[in-house]
Amino acid sequence: MIHRDMEKFELYHVKKQILEGYRDASQGKYLKSSGDFIKDFQELENKEKNGW
């Protein structure tokens, strides 16, 4: 029973994250990758801090 409950809990969070990703994309909150992970991550942090 605990195992089943944990699976439900994990699936709920995965579903929630997927829906948040779609919502962000529909609001234009995405970045085109430059191929440089560190640079992209810094740009993402900057946009989250200063607004999209």
Buried (B, 14 or more C-beta within 10 A) or exposed (E): EEEEEEEEEEEEEEEEEEEEEEEEEEEEBEEEEEEEEEEBEEBEEEEEEEEE
